[in-house]
Amino acid sequence: MANALSAQEQEMWEAETQALLEERSIFMDIATMRDAVGKAIIHNPYNVRPQSETYTKYNDVNIKPLIAVADNMDTFTSRIVTFDYDPVDALDTEYNTVADAKEDCAYQLSMDMERAFFEEYSNAQFASSAAVTLDSSNTLLTFANAKATLTNNGADDRDMITVVDDFVHASIANYVTTNGYNEADGAIRRGYKWEFVGSRLYSSSSLIAEASLTPAINFVADTTVTINGVVFTAKATPAAAWEFDIGASTAASIDNLVAAINNANGYAAGEWLATTYFEVSAEDRDLLNGVVATDGTTTVDIETRGYRALSSSIAKWGAVSLNTLVMQRGAIDFALRSPVKLDSQPIPKQLGTRYLTWVNYGKKTFTQNKKRMYNVKIVAQAAEV
C-alpha cells in the first residue's frame, strides 16, 4: 500500500482494515454474528417453554396457547478513529507512518468493540458472589462449577466457551501442567488456547477489571497513584506533566485525579490547567488506553480493559476484580450494520487530508441467553495492605 491514500486505494484500505479487525477480534469467533445492514432493529422473539402435565385417559386436556415474548436489539453504536495527513510529511521524514495507520485503526476499533462486547458480562444471570483467588485447590472447581451451573440450566455442554485474560490463563496452565496436562496439545486460533473442563479456553486482554481507591484523608503533596506504570503525583500547585491539583477537600482532589486519569479536558501531551491537572506524555496516555476512572465522591472507581497493576502511596487500592466468562458459544449477539468504512475530507487552507475510519455495530444478550452465561470474578490483584 502506498504511503498516501488516493481515492483508488479507499476500498483496499477498508477491506484490509476489516480483515485485520476480524483477525484480531475474539468476539467474532464466540458471538452469534448478525448481519444488520439496512436494519434499524433485530427481532429475536422467544417462546415460553410449554410444560408437560399428567394425562388421564378419556379426559380432556387443557390446551394452552404458545406464548411468544418479544426481544429486540435496537441500539447501535458507531466507533471512529481519525487522523490528519499532510503529504509534506513525506519530504520531512524518512519514514511515512500513514502506511501503517490501518493497522493502528484496526487495533483500536477491535479493542474498543471487544471491550464493549465483554461488558455484556453484567447481563449474565449467574455470577460468583465474591471474587475468587485462584490456587491449586480451587482452579479446576471454580470453572467446572460455573460450567455445571450453565449446563444444568439448559446450556449446550458440547459448545462451551471460557474466556480469561493472560494472567488467569497462566494460572490455569500452571495448574493443568502441574497435574500432567500437556498444553501444547491445544490448538491456537485467534484467542483460542485449548480445552479445560470440557470448555474451549480463550484468552482476551479486553475483559473488564474493576477496583476502587478510598482515600481516608485528603491527598498531600508528592503522594502518588500509579496505574499500569503511569504515576500521577499530587501537588499543591501542579507544574509538570503527571501532576494533579490537591483540592480544598478530599472530594475535590478526587475530582482532579479522575479528570487527570481520563484526560477529561482533552489536552495534548504536556498541556495543563494549574487548578486541575497536567496531561501525561503521549507514551503514557497509550499505557492508559482502556482505563476509565469514575468519581465516586469518596472513592476513585476504575475500570480497565484487562488487568492493569495499581498502587498508591497514600490510600490503598481494594482488590482488583477481573470479570471472566464461562458461556455457551453464541450467548451474546453482535451485529455489524456496516463493515469498516473510510471517509476523507480535505482540510481547509491546507494540503492535508483528514481520514475517518469507522464502523457501526450493535450488541445484546437476549433474555433467553442470559442463563447461558456465568461471570466468574477472579482476584487479579490482592487489596493493598
Secondary structure, DSSP 8 states (H G I E B T S, - for coil): --SS--GGGHHHHHHHHHHHHHHH-THHHHSEEEE-TT-S-EE--EE---------TTS--------EE--EE--EEEEEEEEEE-TTHHHH-SS-GGGGHHHHHHHHHHHHHHHHHHGGGGG-SEE-SS-B---TTTHHHHHHHHHHHHHTTT--TTSEEEEE-HHHHHHHHHHHHHTT--GGGS--BTTEEEEETTEEEEE-TTSEEEEEE--SS---TT-EEEETTEEEEEESS--STTEEE--SSHHHHHHHHHHHHHTTT---TT-EETTTEE---HHHHHHTTTEEEEE-SS-EEEEEES---EEESSS-B--EEEEEEEEETT-SEEEEEEEEEEEEEE-TTSS-EEEEEEEEEEEE--GGGGGGEEEEEEEEE----
